[in-house]
C-alpha cells in the first residue's frame, strides 16, 4: 500500500528508466492486456533502453490490444521469454510511431522480428525480393515493404547494423521494390512488355547504395525495342511501363505510399522523354550535358529490368563521367554548383537544415564527388557511388589527408544517423532537425546520448557540423600543400600530376606556377611558413571563387615576400578573420588594387581594421597632405608624400569597392550599385583634390614661401567638379588667379603660370605612385588659350565670346583647391551663364542638339560597338549627362535643386520638379550607374582605363563578378547592359531630341 502523499515505488522506477510521464505509464502498465508483463523485472529495463520509453509503452499496449484474443498469449509469452525479440520490438516501438501504426494494422507482422538466422542479420536484394514475392498488387506491395522495413529498423536501433549498412539495406530494399513494381506493371500490360526491353538505372542515394528511410528514389529509364519491333512503338510501350512503375510506388493507397520515384535526372529533365534509347542518351551526354549531370552519373547503377541493357548503359556513360573534369566549363560549373548548394534554403530554416545547411551532408557529398571527378580520370580506385567508400579511397590514394578523412567520416556518419532517426519517427521525408523538446530528447536518446540528451545532441551536432564546415573546403587544398611541403611524414602524397589536375579543376590556369608559389609559401620550419600553411587552404578556396585565382595566389606570395618578416602582418591575417578574406578578394579581383598594394604593402593593415575601408573625408585628407608637404625638404619630396597618400587612399577606395561588390562570408554583397558609384566618385574626387592642394602648396613654397604674389584657385570641371571621378579619370580643371594689391599684373600672371607648370610637372614625375594627370582643355579658347586667366579675364571672355557648349561645361565647375574666396567668386561669375534667366533659348537648344549629334558621329572610336561603349555609346554616360544638363540649363534658373554639379542629384531634382516622369528617371539613373560601374570595373580588372567590356575571357569574367554575375554568365551581363542602355536611349530620344 502506498502512503498518501508519497509516490509509489513504480513511479520512481519509471522516472529512473527514462519515462517523462510516469503517471500515464503506471496506468498503461495496469491495463489487463499487460497483466502478465506487469511484474516482469526486465520489462522496465528493456523499455528504459529505448529512445522514447513512453512511446514504446504506448505502442506495446496498442499492439497487445490489436492481437486476437487467441494470439495474445503467444505474443506476451514470446515477449517475456525472448530477450533479442523484446529488444528489437521495443526498440522499434520507441523510435518509430509510423512502424507502430503498421504493426497495429497488421498485428501478426511482429513475428518477422522473432527469428534471426545468420542471413537475417545482413539481408541483400535476394532476401528482400523473397520478402516481397507474394505481393500481387500495389497495396500488398506496401504492406510487404513495411514488413521488410521493420527488420531494417530493428537492426538499426539495436546497433546490429551501423549507419552505412542500414543505408545499404534500404537501397537493396528499394532495388527489390523497383523490381517487384516493374513485374506488376509488366503483368498488367503484357503487350507492352512484349515489345520492349526496359532497364531501370538507380541514381542518387539509391544508386550510391546509401539510401535514407524516406527519400525520393532517383531513376533513369533506358529502353530498346525487342528484335523486329518498331522503335517508336517500343519506346511508347516502355514509357507506359515506366509510368506505371512510378505510379505503383508513388501513389497513395489505404496503406499509404512507398516513396516517390523521381526521373528528373534524365536528359532534359522534366522536359525530356521519360524513356530514351541508349544511343539517344549517349548523343545527349556527348553534346548537351552539363557538369552536374556527369556528377549525378557518378552514382548510376542498373537495378531493375533488362540487366544487359542496364550494364551497357553504365559501361557507355562511365568514360564520360571520368572525363568531365576536362570539359571547357568544368571550373565555372563547379563554382556555380558550390554556391547553389545553400541558395534555396529559407532563412528561417538554415540553422535546422541537416542536409543543405552549412556543415551539412551536402557539403561532404559535394566535396567527395568533386574530388572523384578530378582524380578519378586517372585512378579507378575512386570509382565508387558510395560517399563513405569514396572518402576512404581518396584518403588511401593521398587525395585527402587521413586525419581529415577520418574526421569527415565520423561527422558524416553522425549526421546521417541523425537524418535516419528523424525520418524513422513518422516515416516522413525531412532533413530538418526538430525544435520540440520531446522530439529532440527522443532523437538524442536514439543516438545513445542518455545524460541530458537534448544538450548533448545539440553539442554533438554543432561539433560535427563545425568539422564539416571547416574541412569541406580544406580537403580540396590541404593535400596541395602536403604535396609541395612534405608536412605529414608517412602520408601518401598527391603526385605533381594529381596536384596540377586539382588546381586546374579549381580554376588555376597555370597549375605548375601555382605549385611553385605554394612551395615557396608553405615550405620550411619558420613561424611564417607555419602560419601560412594554416591560412593557405582557406585562401586558396577564396582565390578559386574569383575570376583569376592565379593572380590572387601570385599577389599573396608577393605581399608575403614583402611583409612576411613583420610580426603584425602575420598576426593580422591569423587573428583578424575578415583581413585574410578581404585580402584574398582584393588580390584576385584584378590588377589595379594589387598593384597599388604592392607599391606599399603595409597598406594591407587597412583590411583588418573595421573602420579601415571607410573613405576619409576631404578635410581629413587635405590636413594630412598639407602636413606631409610642410615636413618635406623640397617640392619633389613634398609631392611624392602627397602622391603616396593618394595611392594609399586609392587602394582603400578600390578595396572597399571590391569587397562590397563581391561580398564576404559574413556580409553579403551590397545591393545598391548606385551607392557604390557615389562612394567611389566622392572618395576619388576628395583624394585628388587633396593631392592637388598639396602640389599647389609645394609649388608655391619652393619659390615664394608662404604666399604667392597672386590669389590662385583650382576649379574642378567635368567628372572632377561633379564628384564623379572613376579610378582612371584625369582631373579636368580651370586655373584662375587675381593679383594681390600692389602686385604688377604681368608679374602675377608669370607667377600663376609658373605655379601651374610646376604643379603639373610634380604630379607627373615618374615614381612608383600613379600619376595624376591635369587636363585644362576646357578653358576659354581651349588649347589655344592661356592656361591661367584672371577672374576679370574670365568675366570679359564669357561676356563677349562664350559659346553654348562652354556654358554647358561650366555646369560642373566647382572650386577644388587654392583661395576659397576666389573660387566662390568664380562660381558667382559663371552662374548666370550656366543657369540663364528664363532658361535657354530655342536656338541654343538646337545648337546643343547639333553638337551632341556631331559628337556621336565623330568621336566614337573606329570599330567600337556603339551598343557597348560606356561613355559615348547608345544610352551611355554621354547620353544621360547631356539630357540632364539640358534640363539644368533650361530650368535651373527656376528650380534650385537643379543647380548642382552632380548628375544623379540633378536627375533626382528634375524628377522632384515634375520635369521627368518616375519611370524615365529610374531608367536614366540605372543606365548611368551601370555605365559608370563598367568603366570602374575595367580599370580595376585591367589596371588601365577603358570604356568597353574587355575581350579577354578571364578579364570579362572578372568584370562580370564585380557587377554581380555568377561564373559563366557574362553573356547575360552583356545582354543586360544592352537592354538597360537601349531603354535609356529611348528616353534620351524623347527628352533630349524631342523625338
GUBA-301480 format. One record per residue (C-alpha): x, y, z. Coordinates in steps of 0.25 Angstrom, whole numbers, padded with zeros to 4 digits, always signed. Layout:
# residues N
XYZ
...
END
This chain:
# residues 995
+0000+0000+0000
+0005+0014-0004
+0005+0024+0008
-0003+0036+0004
+0005+0048-0001
+0016+0039-0005
+0020+0034-0019
+0019+0019-0022
+0032+0011-0024
+0027+0008-0038
+0026+0023-0041
+0040+0025-0036
+0045+0013-0044
+0039+0019-0057
+0045+0032-0055
+0059+0025-0053
+0056+0017-0066
+0054+0030-0074
+0039+0032-0075
+0035+0046-0076
+0020+0043-0071
+0021+0033-0061
+0007+0034-0056
+0002+0031-0070
+0012+0019-0071
+0006+0014-0058
-0008+0014-0063
-0004+0007-0076
+0004-0004-0068
-0009-0006-0060
-0017-0010-0073
-0022-0024-0073
-0014-0027-0087
-0001-0025-0080
-0005-0032-0067
+0005-0044-0070
+0016-0033-0072
+0014-0024-0060
+0023-0031-0051
+0034-0035-0061
+0046-0029-0055
+0053-0028-0069
+0042-0021-0076
+0045-0007-0070
+0060-0009-0073
+0056-0012-0088
+0047+0000-0089
+0057+0009-0082
+0067+0005-0092
+0058+0010-0104
+0059+0024-0110
+0046+0028-0104
+0040+0019-0093
+0027+0026-0092
+0025+0024-0108
+0030+0010-0107
+0020+0006-0096
+0008+0013-0103
+0012+0005-0115
+0013-0008-0108
-0001-0006-0102
-0007-0003-0115
+0000-0015-0121
-0005-0024-0110
-0019-0019-0111
-0019-0022-0126
-0015-0036-0124
-0027-0046-0126
-0031-0052-0112
-0025-0065-0117
-0012-0060-0121
-0009-0050-0109
-0004-0060-0100
+0006-0065-0110
+0011-0051-0113
+0012-0048-0098
+0020-0061-0095
+0029-0058-0107
+0032-0044-0102
+0035-0050-0088
+0044-0061-0092
+0052-0056-0104
+0061-0044-0100
+0066-0042-0114
+0052-0041-0119
+0048-0032-0108
+0059-0022-0110
+0056-0022-0125
+0041-0019-0124
+0042-0009-0113
+0054-0002-0120
+0045+0000-0132
+0033+0004-0124
+0041+0014-0116
+0047+0020-0129
+0036+0020-0139
+0022+0023-0137
+0019+0020-0152
+0024+0006-0151
+0016+0004-0138
+0004+0008-0147
+0007-0002-0157
+0009-0013-0146
-0005-0009-0141
-0011-0010-0155
-0004-0024-0157
-0003-0030-0143
+0004-0043-0148
+0016-0035-0154
+0023-0035-0140
+0026-0050-0144
+0036-0045-0154
+0045-0040-0143
+0045-0053-0135
+0055-0062-0142
+0068-0057-0148
+0077-0066-0155
+0091-0062-0159
+0085-0058-0173
+0075-0049-0166
+0086-0041-0160
+0090-0035-0173
+0080-0037-0184
+0082-0033-0198
+0074-0031-0210
+0071-0046-0212
+0065-0047-0197
+0057-0035-0199
+0052-0040-0213
+0047-0052-0205
+0040-0044-0195
+0033-0036-0206
+0030-0048-0214
+0015-0050-0210
+0011-0036-0213
+0001-0037-0225
-0004-0022-0225
+0001-0009-0220
-0006-0009-0207
+0000-0023-0203
+0014-0018-0208
+0013-0006-0198
+0010-0016-0187
+0021-0025-0191
+0031-0013-0192
+0027-0008-0178
+0029-0022-0173
+0043-0023-0178
+0046-0008-0173
+0042-0014-0159
+0054-0023-0160
+0064-0012-0165
+0059-0002-0154
+0060-0013-0143
+0075-0016-0147
+0078-0001-0148
+0072+0003-0134
+0078-0009-0127
+0092-0006-0133
+0093-0019-0141
+0096-0010-0153
+0103+0003-0154
+0098+0015-0162
+0105+0011-0175
+0100-0003-0174
+0086+0002-0171
+0087+0011-0183
+0091+0000-0192
+0080-0009-0187
+0070+0002-0190
+0076+0003-0204
+0075-0012-0206
+0060-0012-0201
+0058-0001-0212
+0064-0009-0222
+0055-0021-0219
+0043-0012-0218
+0046-0006-0232
+0047-0020-0238
+0034-0024-0232
+0027-0011-0237
+0033-0014-0251
+0028-0028-0250
+0014-0023-0246
+0014-0013-0257
+0018-0024-0268
+0007-0033-0263
-0003-0022-0264
+0002-0019-0279
+0007-0031-0285
+0006-0026-0299
+0015-0014-0295
+0025-0023-0288
+0026-0032-0301
+0030-0020-0310
+0042-0014-0302
+0054-0016-0293
+0054-0007-0281
+0065-0004-0271
+0063+0004-0258
+0076+0011-0254
+0077+0016-0240
+0083+0029-0237
+0085+0038-0225
+0086+0031-0212
+0079+0019-0217
+0089+0017-0228
+0100+0020-0218
+0095+0009-0208
+0093+0019-0197
+0078+0022-0197
+0070+0029-0186
+0058+0023-0179
+0049+0033-0187
+0055+0038-0199
+0051+0041-0214
+0057+0029-0222
+0064+0035-0233
+0064+0027-0246
+0067+0028-0261
+0059+0019-0271
+0066+0013-0283
+0058+0006-0294
+0061-0002-0306
+0051-0010-0316
+0052-0025-0316
+0057-0031-0328
+0047-0028-0340
+0039-0017-0333
+0037-0003-0337
+0046+0006-0329
+0035+0017-0327
+0024+0008-0323
+0034+0000-0314
+0038+0014-0307
+0023+0017-0305
+0021+0003-0299
+0034+0005-0290
+0029+0019-0286
+0015+0013-0281
+0022+0002-0273
+0032+0013-0267
+0020+0022-0263
+0012+0010-0257
+0024+0006-0249
+0025+0020-0244
+0010+0021-0240
+0011+0007-0233
+0022+0013-0224
+0017+0027-0222
+0002+0027-0222
-0005+0028-0208
-0014+0016-0205
-0020+0011-0192
-0006+0006-0188
+0000+0020-0191
+0011+0021-0201
+0025+0015-0202
+0033+0027-0208
+0033+0036-0220
+0040+0031-0232
+0047+0043-0238
+0052+0042-0252
+0056+0057-0253
+0071+0054-0254
+0069+0049-0268
+0074+0057-0280
+0066+0070-0282
+0059+0067-0268
+0044+0068-0268
+0044+0074-0282
+0051+0061-0288
+0044+0048-0291
+0043+0039-0279
+0050+0027-0287
+0061+0028-0297
+0069+0018-0305
+0083+0016-0301
+0088+0023-0313
+0079+0035-0310
+0085+0036-0296
+0099+0036-0301
+0096+0046-0312
+0091+0056-0301
+0102+0053-0292
+0113+0056-0303
+0106+0068-0308
+0098+0075-0297
+0100+0070-0283
+0105+0080-0272
+0115+0077-0262
+0105+0074-0251
+0099+0063-0260
+0112+0056-0260
+0113+0058-0245
+0100+0051-0243
+0104+0039-0252
+0115+0036-0242
+0104+0028-0235
+0097+0022-0247
+0095+0007-0244
+0085-0003-0252
+0075-0009-0242
+0063-0014-0250
+0058-0018-0263
+0068-0023-0274
+0081-0026-0268
+0089-0026-0281
+0083-0012-0285
+0086-0007-0271
+0100-0011-0272
+0102-0006-0286
+0097+0008-0281
+0107+0009-0269
+0118+0004-0278
+0115+0014-0288
+0114+0026-0279
+0125+0023-0269
+0136+0028-0278
+0129+0041-0280
+0127+0043-0265
+0142+0042-0263
+0146+0051-0274
+0136+0062-0269
+0147+0070-0262
+0154+0072-0275
+0141+0079-0281
+0143+0094-0284
+0133+0099-0274
+0136+0090-0263
+0142+0100-0253
+0131+0111-0255
+0120+0100-0254
+0127+0095-0241
+0127+0109-0235
+0113+0111-0238
+0109+0098-0232
+0116+0101-0219
+0108+0114-0218
+0095+0107-0222
+0096+0097-0210
+0091+0107-0200
+0084+0117-0209
+0070+0112-0208
+0069+0109-0193
+0059+0118-0186
+0066+0127-0176
+0057+0123-0164
+0061+0108-0167
+0076+0109-0170
+0080+0107-0155
+0072+0094-0155
+0075+0088-0169
+0083+0075-0167
+0085+0073-0182
+0087+0086-0189
+0091+0096-0178
+0106+0100-0175
+0113+0088-0170
+0102+0079-0175
+0102+0065-0182
+0102+0072-0196
+0116+0079-0192
+0122+0065-0190
+0116+0059-0202
+0119+0070-0212
+0134+0071-0207
+0135+0056-0209
+0129+0056-0223
+0137+0067-0228
+0150+0061-0224
+0145+0048-0230
+0143+0055-0243
+0156+0062-0243
+0165+0050-0239
+0156+0038-0244
+0160+0040-0258
+0174+0035-0255
+0171+0026-0243
+0160+0015-0244
+0160+0012-0229
+0152+0025-0227
+0140+0020-0236
+0130+0017-0225
+0116+0022-0223
+0117+0022-0208
+0121+0035-0201
+0128+0027-0190
+0135+0017-0199
+0139+0028-0208
+0145+0036-0196
+0153+0024-0191
+0158+0022-0205
+0162+0037-0206
+0169+0036-0193
+0176+0023-0197
+0181+0030-0210
+0186+0042-0203
+0176+0051-0209
+0171+0055-0195
+0179+0055-0182
+0176+0043-0174
+0173+0051-0161
+0163+0060-0169
+0156+0048-0176
+0155+0041-0162
+0148+0053-0156
+0139+0055-0168
+0135+0040-0168
+0131+0041-0153
+0124+0054-0156
+0116+0049-0168
+0112+0036-0160
+0107+0044-0149
+0099+0054-0158
+0093+0042-0166
+0089+0035-0153
+0082+0048-0149
+0075+0048-0162
+0071+0033-0161
+0065+0035-0147
+0058+0048-0151
+0051+0041-0163
+0049+0028-0156
+0039+0034-0145
+0028+0037-0155
+0034+0031-0168
+0033+0045-0174
+0043+0051-0183
+0050+0063-0176
+0064+0068-0173
+0060+0078-0162
+0065+0076-0148
+0052+0077-0139
+0050+0088-0130
+0042+0082-0119
+0048+0077-0106
+0041+0064-0107
+0046+0061-0121
+0060+0065-0118
+0060+0057-0106
+0056+0044-0114
+0066+0048-0124
+0077+0049-0115
+0074+0036-0107
+0073+0029-0120
+0087+0032-0123
+0092+0027-0110
+0092+0041-0102
+0085+0037-0089
+0090+0048-0080
+0083+0061-0083
+0080+0056-0097
+0076+0070-0103
+0088+0078-0098
+0097+0066-0102
+0090+0065-0116
+0092+0080-0119
+0106+0080-0115
+0110+0067-0123
+0102+0073-0135
+0109+0086-0135
+0122+0080-0133
+0121+0071-0145
+0115+0082-0154
+0127+0091-0150
+0136+0080-0154
+0129+0078-0168
+0129+0094-0170
+0144+0094-0166
+0148+0082-0174
+0139+0082-0187
+0147+0093-0193
+0160+0090-0186
+0161+0076-0192
+0162+0082-0206
+0174+0090-0203
+0182+0084-0191
+0187+0072-0199
+0193+0082-0209
+0201+0088-0198
+0205+0074-0194
+0210+0071-0208
+0220+0082-0208
+0223+0084-0193
+0224+0069-0188
+0216+0073-0176
+0212+0060-0171
+0222+0049-0171
+0217+0035-0175
+0204+0041-0182
+0202+0037-0196
+0204+0050-0204
+0198+0055-0217
+0207+0054-0229
+0211+0066-0236
+0201+0062-0247
+0190+0060-0238
+0192+0073-0231
+0193+0080-0244
+0179+0073-0248
+0173+0078-0235
+0178+0093-0237
+0173+0093-0251
+0159+0088-0247
+0159+0099-0237
+0161+0109-0248
+0176+0111-0248
+0181+0114-0262
+0196+0111-0259
+0196+0099-0249
+0211+0098-0250
+0213+0112-0246
+0203+0111-0235
+0210+0099-0229
+0223+0107-0229
+0216+0118-0221
+0211+0108-0211
+0224+0102-0209
+0231+0116-0207
+0220+0120-0197
+0218+0107-0189
+0232+0100-0188
+0241+0101-0177
+0240+0102-0162
+0239+0117-0159
+0227+0123-0152
+0224+0130-0165
+0223+0117-0172
+0215+0110-0161
+0204+0122-0161
+0203+0122-0176
+0201+0107-0176
+0189+0109-0167
+0184+0121-0176
+0186+0115-0189
+0175+0105-0190
+0165+0115-0187
+0172+0126-0196
+0172+0116-0208
+0157+0114-0207
+0155+0129-0207
+0164+0130-0219
+0157+0119-0226
+0144+0126-0224
+0149+0138-0232
+0151+0140-0247
+0166+0140-0246
+0171+0130-0236
+0186+0130-0241
+0187+0145-0239
+0181+0144-0225
+0192+0134-0221
+0203+0141-0228
+0199+0154-0221
+0199+0147-0208
+0213+0142-0210
+0218+0156-0214
+0211+0162-0202
+0216+0151-0193
+0230+0153-0198
+0230+0168-0195
+0223+0167-0181
+0226+0153-0177
+0236+0156-0166
+0228+0167-0160
+0220+0161-0148
+0208+0170-0149
+0205+0165-0163
+0205+0150-0159
+0197+0153-0147
+0187+0161-0155
+0184+0150-0164
+0184+0140-0154
+0175+0147-0143
+0166+0156-0152
+0157+0147-0159
+0152+0158-0168
+0166+0162-0172
+0170+0149-0179
+0157+0148-0187
+0158+0163-0191
+0172+0161-0195
+0168+0149-0204
+0157+0157-0210
+0165+0169-0213
+0177+0161-0219
+0169+0152-0228
+0159+0162-0234
+0168+0170-0244
+0181+0177-0246
+0179+0191-0240
+0177+0188-0225
+0188+0178-0224
+0198+0188-0232
+0194+0199-0222
+0196+0190-0210
+0209+0184-0215
+0215+0198-0216
+0214+0200-0201
+0209+0186-0195
+0208+0192-0181
+0194+0197-0186
+0189+0183-0184
+0187+0187-0170
+0174+0195-0175
+0168+0181-0178
+0168+0177-0163
+0162+0190-0157
+0147+0190-0156
+0147+0205-0160
+0159+0203-0169
+0150+0202-0182
+0142+0215-0179
+0147+0227-0188
+0154+0238-0182
+0147+0252-0184
+0153+0264-0191
+0157+0271-0179
+0164+0260-0173
+0172+0257-0185
+0176+0271-0188
+0180+0273-0174
+0189+0260-0175
+0195+0264-0189
+0198+0278-0185
+0205+0274-0172
+0213+0264-0180
+0217+0275-0190
+0221+0284-0179
+0231+0274-0174
+0237+0271-0187
+0251+0277-0191
+0247+0281-0205
+0236+0281-0215
+0238+0268-0221
+0239+0261-0208
+0226+0268-0203
+0218+0264-0215
+0224+0250-0214
+0218+0249-0200
+0205+0255-0205
+0204+0244-0216
+0207+0234-0206
+0195+0238-0198
+0187+0238-0211
+0192+0224-0215
+0188+0218-0201
+0174+0225-0202
+0172+0219-0216
+0175+0205-0210
+0166+0208-0199
+0155+0212-0208
+0157+0201-0218
+0158+0190-0207
+0145+0195-0201
+0138+0195-0214
+0143+0181-0218
+0139+0175-0204
+0125+0181-0204
+0123+0177-0219
+0128+0163-0217
+0122+0161-0202
+0129+0152-0192
+0125+0140-0184
+0120+0149-0173
+0114+0160-0181
+0106+0159-0194
+0110+0168-0206
+0104+0182-0206
+0090+0182-0213
+0091+0197-0217
+0101+0199-0228
+0097+0214-0228
+0103+0215-0214
+0116+0209-0218
+0117+0218-0230
+0114+0230-0222
+0124+0226-0211
+0135+0223-0221
+0133+0236-0228
+0133+0244-0215
+0145+0237-0210
+0154+0239-0223
+0150+0253-0224
+0153+0256-0210
+0167+0250-0210
+0170+0256-0224
+0166+0270-0219
+0175+0268-0206
+0187+0264-0215
+0185+0276-0224
+0184+0285-0211
+0197+0278-0207
+0204+0280-0220
+0200+0295-0220
+0205+0297-0206
+0218+0290-0210
+0220+0299-0223
+0217+0312-0216
+0226+0309-0204
+0238+0305-0213
+0239+0319-0220
+0231+0329-0212
+0230+0323-0198
+0217+0325-0191
+0209+0334-0201
+0208+0335-0216
+0208+0349-0222
+0194+0346-0227
+0182+0339-0221
+0180+0326-0228
+0169+0315-0229
+0167+0302-0236
+0153+0300-0241
+0149+0285-0244
+0142+0282-0257
+0135+0270-0263
+0135+0258-0254
+0144+0265-0244
+0135+0276-0242
+0123+0266-0242
+0129+0258-0231
+0128+0246-0241
+0142+0242-0243
+0146+0228-0246
+0159+0221-0244
+0165+0224-0257
+0159+0238-0259
+0168+0251-0262
+0165+0263-0254
+0159+0274-0263
+0162+0287-0257
+0162+0302-0259
+0172+0311-0253
+0168+0325-0248
+0176+0336-0241
+0175+0350-0237
+0187+0359-0234
+0189+0363-0219
+0188+0378-0216
+0201+0386-0221
+0206+0374-0230
+0208+0376-0245
+0198+0369-0253
+0209+0363-0262
+0217+0358-0250
+0205+0352-0244
+0202+0345-0258
+0216+0340-0259
+0215+0334-0244
+0202+0328-0247
+0207+0321-0260
+0220+0316-0253
+0211+0310-0242
+0202+0303-0252
+0214+0297-0259
+0221+0293-0247
+0209+0286-0241
+0206+0278-0254
+0221+0274-0254
+0221+0270-0240
+0209+0262-0241
+0214+0254-0253
+0228+0252-0249
+0231+0237-0251
+0231+0229-0238
+0225+0216-0232
+0212+0224-0230
+0201+0226-0240
+0202+0240-0247
+0191+0250-0246
+0188+0256-0260
+0183+0270-0260
+0175+0274-0272
+0172+0289-0275
+0166+0287-0289
+0152+0292-0284
+0158+0306-0282
+0154+0318-0291
+0159+0316-0305
+0163+0302-0302
+0178+0298-0304
+0180+0311-0312
+0176+0320-0300
+0185+0323-0288
+0186+0313-0277
+0183+0323-0266
+0174+0335-0266
+0170+0346-0256
+0156+0346-0251
+0153+0359-0259
+0159+0352-0272
+0149+0340-0270
+0138+0350-0268
+0141+0358-0280
+0143+0345-0289
+0130+0339-0284
+0122+0352-0286
+0127+0354-0301
+0131+0341-0307
+0125+0329-0299
+0119+0318-0307
+0107+0310-0302
+0116+0297-0300
+0125+0305-0291
+0113+0309-0283
+0109+0294-0282
+0123+0290-0278
+0122+0301-0267
+0110+0293-0261
+0120+0284-0254
+0130+0295-0249
+0133+0294-0234
+0145+0300-0226
+0155+0289-0222
+0168+0296-0217
+0174+0309-0214
+0168+0322-0210
+0153+0319-0205
+0148+0333-0207
+0154+0334-0221
+0147+0320-0224
+0134+0325-0219
+0134+0338-0227
+0138+0330-0239
+0125+0322-0237
+0117+0335-0235
+0122+0339-0248
+0118+0327-0256
+0105+0324-0250
+0097+0334-0260
+0104+0326-0271
+0100+0312-0267
+0087+0315-0262
+0082+0327-0271
+0070+0335-0267
+0057+0330-0273
+0065+0317-0278
+0072+0314-0291
+0066+0320-0304
+0062+0311-0315
+0074+0314-0324
+0083+0310-0312
+0075+0297-0310
+0077+0294-0325
+0092+0297-0324
+0093+0287-0313
+0086+0276-0320
+0094+0279-0333
+0107+0277-0324
+0102+0264-0318
+0099+0258-0331
+0112+0262-0337
+0120+0257-0325
+0112+0243-0327
+0116+0242-0341
+0131+0247-0340
+0136+0243-0326
+0132+0229-0325
+0145+0221-0327
+0147+0213-0340
+0142+0199-0339
+0135+0201-0326
+0122+0195-0323
+0112+0207-0321
+0103+0198-0312
+0114+0194-0303
+0123+0207-0301
+0120+0212-0287
+0124+0227-0290
+0119+0230-0304
+0110+0218-0308
+0095+0217-0308
+0089+0220-0295
+0103+0222-0288
+0109+0233-0280
+0109+0244-0290
+0094+0242-0294
+0089+0242-0279
+0098+0254-0276
+0095+0263-0288
+0080+0260-0285
+0081+0264-0270
+0090+0276-0274
+0080+0281-0284
+0069+0281-0273
+0078+0288-0264
+0081+0299-0274
+0066+0301-0277
+0060+0300-0263
+0072+0303-0253
+0068+0318-0252
+0055+0314-0246
+0058+0301-0239
+0069+0302-0228
+0071+0287-0227
+0076+0286-0242
+0088+0296-0238
+0097+0284-0235
+0109+0279-0242
+0105+0264-0239
+0098+0256-0250
+0089+0247-0241
+0086+0259-0231
+0081+0267-0243
+0073+0256-0249
+0066+0254-0235
+0063+0269-0235
+0057+0269-0249
+0048+0257-0245
+0044+0264-0232
+0041+0277-0240
+0032+0269-0249
+0041+0271-0261
+0043+0256-0264
+0034+0244-0260
+0038+0234-0250
+0040+0222-0259
+0048+0230-0269
+0057+0236-0257
+0059+0222-0252
+0063+0217-0266
+0073+0228-0268
+0079+0226-0254
+0080+0211-0255
+0088+0213-0269
+0097+0224-0263
+0101+0216-0251
+0103+0203-0259
+0112+0210-0270
+0120+0217-0258
+0122+0203-0252
+0126+0197-0265
+0137+0207-0266
+0141+0205-0252
+0141+0190-0253
+0150+0191-0266
+0160+0200-0258
+0160+0191-0246
+0162+0178-0255
+0172+0183-0265
+0179+0193-0258
+0177+0203-0269
+0165+0212-0273
+0155+0206-0283
+0141+0210-0288
+0137+0196-0293
+0136+0182-0288
+0149+0174-0289
+0150+0164-0300
+0160+0154-0292
+0151+0144-0285
+0157+0144-0272
+0156+0159-0271
+0142+0159-0276
+0138+0149-0265
+0145+0158-0254
+0136+0170-0259
+0124+0161-0258
+0128+0156-0244
+0129+0171-0240
+0116+0174-0246
+0109+0163-0238
+0109+0152-0249
+0112+0138-0245
+0123+0130-0253
+0118+0126-0267
+0108+0138-0268
+0116+0148-0276
+0106+0147-0288
+0095+0150-0278
+0103+0162-0273
+0105+0168-0287
+0091+0165-0291
+0086+0173-0279
+0095+0184-0282
+0090+0185-0296
+0075+0184-0291
+0077+0195-0280
+0084+0205-0289
+0075+0203-0300
+0063+0207-0291
+0071+0219-0287
+0074+0223-0301
+0059+0223-0304
+0057+0233-0292
+0068+0241-0297
+0062+0242-0311
+0049+0247-0305
+0055+0257-0295
+0067+0262-0301
+0064+0261-0316
+0049+0263-0315
+0046+0251-0323
END
